[in-house]
Amino acid sequence: MSTLQGKTLFITGASRGIGLAIGVRAARDGANVVIAAKTADPHPRLEGTIYTAAAAIEAAGGKALPLVCDIRSEEQVYDSVERAIKQFGGIDILVNNASAISLTGTLDTPMKRYDLMHQINTRGTFLCSQACVPHLKQAANPHILNLAPPLSMKVQWFKPHVAYTMAKYGMSMCVLGMAAEFAEDGIAVNALWPRTTIATAAVNMLGGEMMMSVSRKPDIMADAAYHIFNRPSRDCTGNFFIDDELLRSAGVTDLEQYSVNPGAELAPDFFVD
């Protein structure tokens, strides 16, 4: 297998959870990781800051650039991309991981929360892609990976939380459109989504310790992403990957290693038919 040594990853929302796990996995190869996230000071309910993430990435063997970046801000995104270029000389991989969630129905979704989800999930993904594509065009094996679900039009994914679904599917539509748009440039654009819930701070806030105990570790998403990044970009684009399916196809047979509690019946994630 190829490695990510010397490659530069720009990861949004990488101060914790799946984004951090992807960064640490790449760092084990000696990659450069740009941590583009909002949390500079410790959050009262959420672990991790851009600086603790940077320490974890450097401990794993990589180089880190922690940047305070609210992806709702065009100015901050473009400034962060330019700082990444100045520091590392290019961008090879963009991971659109930052996301906001509210599992609420139409009457229980304040417009402020609706706007937050759409500004971070759909608009933020579009904006970060727009800012990184000119630099990805210069890379040897460029990838964009959106942490976004497969596009399923089944009503069960819309009825309980239509605002959230629209915002996440906006990220998925970026995959569908940009994969075709940038195919001639050799930029791979793919989606990755977990079959089960993943033990992150967001899941803990939604379902508590009970939900965490029937989840998989973020490592499964990090390992799946790693396999995508090492595939030739011209031959691997426009896919909506599910984490365990991808790993099985790559020859990984022991999926129990990813369970928080091996042997537990795992909770399915949203959007997987």
BELMOKA-V7726 format. One record per residue. N is the residue number from 1. SS is DSSP state (H for helix, E for strand, - for the rest). OMEGA is omega in whole degrees, 0 to 359 (none if undefined). Layout:
BEGIN
n = {N	N}
ss = {SS	SS}
omega = {OMEGA	OMEGA}
END
This chain:
BEGIN
n = {1	2	3	4	5	6	7	8	9	10	11	12	13	14	15	16	17	18	19	20	21	22	23	24	25	26	27	28	29	30	31	32	33	34	35	36	37	38	39	40	41	42	43	44	45	46	47	48	49	50	51	52	53	54	55	56	57	58	59	60	61	62	63	64	65	66	67	68	69	70	71	72	73	74	75	76	77	78	79	80	81	82	83	84	85	86	87	88	89	90	91	92	93	94	95	96	97	98	99	100	101	102	103	104	105	106	107	108	109	110	111	112	113	114	115	116	117	118	119	120	121	122	123	124	125	126	127	128	129	130	131	132	133	134	135	136	137	138	139	140	141	142	143	144	145	146	147	148	149	150	151	152	153	154	155	156	157	158	159	160	161	162	163	164	165	166	167	168	169	170	171	172	173	174	175	176	177	178	179	180	181	182	183	184	185	186	187	188	189	190	191	192	193	194	195	196	197	198	199	200	201	202	203	204	205	206	207	208	209	210	211	212	213	214	215	216	217	218	219	220	221	222	223	224	225	226	227	228	229	230	231	232	233	234	235	236	237	238	239	240	241	242	243	244	245	246	247	248	249	250	251	252	253	254	255	256	257	258	259	260	261	262	263	264	265	266	267	268	269	270	271	272	273}
ss = {-	-	-	-	-	-	-	E	E	E	E	E	-	-	-	-	H	H	H	H	H	H	H	H	H	H	H	-	-	-	-	E	E	E	E	E	E	-	-	-	-	-	-	-	-	-	-	-	-	H	H	H	H	H	H	H	H	H	H	-	-	-	E	E	E	E	E	E	-	-	-	-	-	H	H	H	H	H	H	H	H	H	H	H	H	H	H	H	-	-	-	-	E	E	E	E	-	-	-	-	-	-	-	-	-	H	H	H	-	-	H	H	H	H	H	H	H	H	H	H	H	H	H	H	H	H	H	H	H	H	H	H	H	H	H	H	-	-	-	-	-	-	E	E	E	E	-	-	-	-	-	-	-	-	H	H	H	-	-	-	-	H	H	H	H	H	H	H	H	H	H	H	H	H	H	H	H	H	H	H	H	-	-	-	-	-	-	E	E	E	E	E	E	-	-	E	-	E	-	-	H	H	H	H	H	H	H	H	H	H	H	H	H	-	-	E	-	-	H	H	H	H	H	H	H	H	H	H	H	-	-	-	H	H	H	-	-	-	-	E	E	E	H	H	H	H	H	H	H	-	-	-	-	-	-	H	H	H	E	-	-	-	-	-	-	-	-	E	-	-	-	-	-}
omega = {174	175	179	181	178	178	178	178	174	187	177	179	188	181	181	169	185	180	178	181	177	179	180	179	178	182	179	174	185	180	171	183	174	181	182	185	185	193	175	179	181	179	183	184	184	178	169	173	178	183	175	176	179	179	180	180	179	177	180	176	181	173	186	172	179	182	172	184	172	187	170	184	177	181	181	180	182	177	180	178	180	178	177	179	180	183	191	175	180	174	180	187	172	176	176	185	184	184	174	186	170	184	186	177	186	184	182	179	177	182	176	179	175	181	180	181	182	179	181	188	186	184	181	177	179	182	181	177	180	182	185	186	180	179	177	179	180	185	183	182	191	179	164	177	176	175	191	186	171	182	177	182	178	186	182	180	181	188	187	188	187	182	179	180	179	182	179	179	173	176	180	179	173	177	183	184	186	177	178	183	186	180	181	177	179	179	176	175	184	174	174	183	180	175	182	171	182	185	178	179	181	179	178	179	182	188	177	184	180	179	179	185	179	181	171	179	176	181	181	178	179	180	178	179	180	179	178	184	182	175	178	187	182	182	186	181	179	182	172	186	168	192	185	176	181	182	177	180	179	176	178	184	182	178	179	180	182	182	174	175	181	181	181	174	189	178	179	177	175	167	177	183	none}
END
